[in-house]
Amino acid sequence: MLLIPYLVKVAIPYFSKSAGVRNTKWLYYLWYYHVLFGIIFMFYVQVFGGDAMGYWRKTDLSFDQYLNQGQGTAFMHVFNYGFVHVLDLSFFTGSMIYTFIGFMGVMFFYLSTANLVKTNVKVYGYNIFPYIFFLPNLHFWSSGVGKDTLVFFSVGLFLFSVMSPMRRGVGIAIALFLSYNIRPHITIFLLASFGAGFLFDSKLKPFQKVLLTCCMIAVAAFIFDDVMRFLKLDELSTESVEQFSEKKVSLLSRGHTGSSVDISAYPLPLKVFTFLFRPLFFDIHNVMGVLASLENLILLILFTKIVNMKTISLLKQAPYQIKGLFFFFLIGSVAFATSLGNLGIMMRQKNMLVPGMLIFMFWVLSSRKEEIIARYKRMKTKTNPALGAA
């Protein structure tokens, strides 16, 4: 337990230096904030129950028997085996270990944003960065024992690593390994999204595009059959995907779930809207609902500010990381929106997509601001040629 604060003190300066970020003050604030949510999450699952308790329990199965069970929940027991069966750590200590892992994901998103976006933007008088990283839902589902924390970490590590893919290949491999063994469809989303980002990037050299895109395609092809088995799809066809979606919606939209939404009759845009921006205030049932509604309102406000044709032209100029985040957020939103009908599960599943959405929206707003500043400087130079000569 005492090792975790030491790891934080080592990790923040090490990765900040690697990313070229000097000011680490906000990262320490984010760590304390994340710990708070880690403690809240721990008590939440102890009172209301949850998968976390099941992942941190001893069973009669050996390590080899866990390995033979495959992906998903079985892998969670494999991942926790040393902590639970060998070291015999308490659930509290386990929660703090996962809190640290989730914070690493937050840190990777933060550092990537600091590299990708150079100009801060104010919305209604408030700076977007770094305050966008203090949204409650971003921390709650990534601070406890469970799949969500590890997948959130994987996506953050993947983004941080593709910032410099030639130097951080180990990070890419770790991120893909974890996501593949927990939620393999997320691995496919990542590979497809960033593969497209590499392919459509105008700044990469042709051989870099071909190399990186081919690597993504090769890995995606290698794991494709396993993903199909995990999702229990016999073939990739419109009919099989529709049947899978209908089955998931029926299972996750039942009234007894407590936060169900019947989305079966919704058109696709409304399904995506429900996934991204609900619960809103008319959906509130508890304190968690209030926090989620406030966060979704912020997301909705930011989203309305970037919805125009100018955003599409800016996307064409974006670096491959931003393009990859956009495609990941888009593919994930459509996929989950057509298969989920429970607001609680929606909040958990979209947690891995929200950072990409936030970073993309922040980048668009920042790029617009930079264009306005550049246009203003050109106008000043034209009206006063002496400024240009200086």
Sequence and secondary structure as in RCSB ss.txt:
>XXXX:A:sequence
MLLIPYLVKVAIPYFSKSAGVRNTKWLYYLWYYHVLFGIIFMFYVQVFGGDAMGYWRKTDLSFDQYLNQGQGTAF
MHVFNYGFVHVLDLSFFTGSMIYTFIGFMGVMFFYLSTANLVKTNVKVYGYNIFPYIFFLPNLHFWSSGVGKDTL
VFFSVGLFLFSVMSPMRRGVGIAIALFLSYNIRPHITIFLLASFGAGFLFDSKLKPFQKVLLTCCMIAVAAFIFD
DVMRFLKLDELSTESVEQFSEKKVSLLSRGHTGSSVDISAYPLPLKVFTFLFRPLFFDIHNVMGVLASLENLILL
ILFTKIVNMKTISLLKQAPYQIKGLFFFFLIGSVAFATSLGNLGIMMRQKNMLVPGMLIFMFWVLSSRKEEIIAR
YKRMKTKTNPALGAA
>XXXX:A:secstr
 THHHHHHHHHHHHHHHHHT    HHHHHHHHHHHHHHHHHHHHHHHH  HHHHHT   S  HHHHHTT STHHH
HHHHHHIIIIIS   HHHHHHHHHHHHHHHHHHHHHHHHHH  S  EETTEE TTGGGG HHHHHTTSSSSHHHH
HHHHHHHHHHHHTSTTT HHHHHHHHHHHHHH HHHHHHHHHHHHHHHHT SSS HHHHHHHHHHHHHHHHHHHH
HHHHHHT SS SHHHHHHHHHHHHHHHS GGGSSB   TTS HHHHHHHHHH S GGG  SHHHHHHHHHHHHHH
HHHHHH SHHHHHHHHHS HHHHHHHHHHHHHHHHHHTT  BHHHHHHHHTTTHHHHHHHHHHHHHHHHHHHHHH
HHHHHHHH HHHHH 
